[in-house]
Structures are given as C-alpha cells and as structure tokens.
Amino acid sequence: MHTAEFARLLDIIVKDYQTHMEQELAPTLTTAQLTVLELLEQQGNLKPSDLIPFLSTTPAAVTMLLDRMERGELIRRDRDEADRRNVWVSITDKGRDEVLRGVQARNAYLSSVLDRISTHNQQLLVYLLGKIAGTK
C-alpha cells in the first residue's frame, strides 16, 4: 500500500500551500476569509449559515470570522427587511479588491507548483485528484 507515502506527501503539499498563502494574504486576509469572499463574489449575498459547509467549522466560529471581516470592511451584514431574524452578508468594494489579490496569489503559487511537471501530467494529476475527491 502507498497510504503512508501518500499521507506524507499530502502533508508536505498542504503545509507548503498554507504557509505560502498565509504569507501572501497577510496582513489583511486569511484563507478562510478568502473562501468567504470568493463565495460572496460567485453567489451574491448569503446568510452566515450558508457559509458553514464551505468552512468546515461551527456557527460560532463563522460569526467570529464575519465579525473580523466586517471590522476590516471586507463584508457588510444587513438585516432582512422582510424577516428581521435573517442576516445577509455581502461583499464590499474593498472585499472585491482583496478577493482579486488573494486569487492572483493562489493562482501564481499553484502555477509555479504545477510548472514542475508537464502539461500532460498536470491534466493527469487533476484527473486523479478529482477521482480521489469523488468529483470525477
């Protein structure tokens, strides 16, 4: 079995990615905040509970994350006029600028990593990762 070697390599890749992204996004963003901004950019206004499946965290942690993002003027939270119990999260202009910066940093990093192998092997890698993730 190649399980141990796969686990070792995956750990190296994930740690390298996280370290790189933390450095590139600092001091205004974290990877979790980038995820939230990307979702808002793609899907429009969302309720805080809509974010939980994408962040793999608790409602309380999402609230704290959104508090920090609101203080940083990356998002805005507004009460629903029809049902005041609902809160809608939206991206600000500063948030749009930061999501663009974060995606560019991520793409540059991933391109540099993928450039280590041929185009054919890049396609194969993406295919195999899709199989592992259950999306292909």
C-alpha positions as a printed Julia matrix, in Angstrom:
136×3 Matrix{Float64}:
   0.0    0.0     0.0
   1.1    3.54   -0.72
  -1.04   5.03    2.03
   1.83   6.17    4.25
   3.72   7.77    1.37
   0.54   9.47    0.1
  -0.15  10.82    3.61
   3.43  12.11    3.93
   3.38  13.87    0.55
  -0.1   15.3     1.08
   1.02  16.71    4.44
   4.03  18.39    2.79
   1.9   19.86   -0.01
  -0.82  21.15    2.33
   1.64  22.71    4.78
   3.57  24.38    1.96
   0.34  25.74    0.47
  -0.94  27.02    3.82
   2.37  28.68    4.7
   2.62  30.35    1.31
  -0.98  31.59    1.35
  -0.74  32.89    4.92
   2.33  34.92    3.95
   0.81  36.23    0.71
  -2.57  37.12    2.2
  -1.28  38.77    5.38
  -1.99  41.12    6.96
  -5.47  41.79    5.57
  -6.73  38.27    4.72
  -6.73  34.66    5.86
  -7.51  31.65    3.7
 -10.91  31.29    5.41
 -11.7   34.94    4.67
 -10.66  34.42    1.05
 -13.08  31.48    0.85
 -15.92  33.66    2.17
 -15.11  36.48   -0.25
 -14.95  34.09   -3.21
 -18.34  32.61   -2.3
 -19.9   36.07   -2.0
 -18.33  37.12   -5.3
 -19.67  34.0    -7.06
 -23.06  33.58   -5.41
 -24.04  37.03   -4.22
 -25.45  37.74   -0.77
 -25.51  34.77    1.59
 -26.71  34.01    5.08
 -23.98  33.16    7.6
 -25.35  29.6     7.85
 -24.78  29.18    4.08
 -21.04  29.51    4.7
 -20.69  26.69    7.25
 -20.36  23.77    4.75
 -17.59  25.6     2.88
 -15.59  26.42    6.01
 -15.94  23.14    7.94
 -16.47  24.98   11.19
 -19.08  25.89   13.79
 -21.68  28.65   13.6
 -19.9   30.48   16.43
 -16.59  30.41   14.53
 -18.34  31.73   11.4
 -19.77  34.6    13.43
 -16.31  35.49   14.79
 -14.83  35.28   11.29
 -17.55  37.57    9.91
 -17.03  39.99   12.83
 -13.34  40.32   11.88
 -14.19  40.68    8.21
 -16.77  43.37    8.94
 -14.27  45.29   11.09
 -11.81  45.02    8.19
 -14.51  46.41    5.85
 -14.37  43.3     3.64
 -18.06  42.46    4.09
 -21.28  44.08    5.22
 -24.09  42.43    7.21
 -27.66  43.63    6.79
 -30.91  42.52    8.38
 -33.52  41.17    6.0
 -36.32  43.72    5.71
 -39.0   41.03    5.36
 -37.72  38.85    8.21
 -35.51  40.7    10.69
 -34.25  37.38   12.1
 -32.27  36.82    8.89
 -28.95  38.49    8.21
 -27.44  38.79    4.74
 -23.7   39.0     4.19
 -22.45  40.95    1.17
 -19.01  41.78   -0.2
 -17.74  45.38   -0.16
 -15.56  47.1    -2.77
 -12.54  46.52   -0.5
 -13.55  42.85   -0.27
 -13.67  42.63   -4.08
 -10.16  44.1    -4.3
  -8.9   41.63   -1.7
 -10.5   38.59   -3.33
  -8.82  39.53   -6.6
  -5.47  39.87   -4.82
  -5.96  36.56   -3.0
  -6.95  34.62   -6.11
  -3.99  36.05   -8.02
  -1.63  34.99   -5.21
  -3.13  31.49   -5.13
  -3.02  31.11   -8.91
   0.59  32.26   -9.08
   1.59  29.78   -6.39
  -0.3   26.86   -7.92
   1.07  27.66  -11.38
   4.62  27.61  -10.01
   3.96  24.23   -8.38
   2.3   22.73  -11.45
   5.05  24.04  -13.73
   7.32  21.41  -12.15
   5.55  18.76  -14.27
   4.49  18.5   -17.92
   1.12  19.69  -19.19
   0.08  16.07  -19.75
   0.97  15.17  -16.15
  -0.85  18.27  -14.89
  -4.02  17.05  -16.62
  -3.47  13.57  -15.23
  -2.89  14.93  -11.72
  -6.09  16.99  -11.82
  -7.99  13.96  -13.13
  -6.62  11.69  -10.4
  -7.26  14.25   -7.66
 -10.83  14.54   -8.95
 -11.18  10.76   -8.6
  -9.83  10.87   -5.05
 -12.12  13.78   -4.17
 -15.07  11.93   -5.66
 -15.87  14.61   -8.22
 -14.86  12.73  -11.38
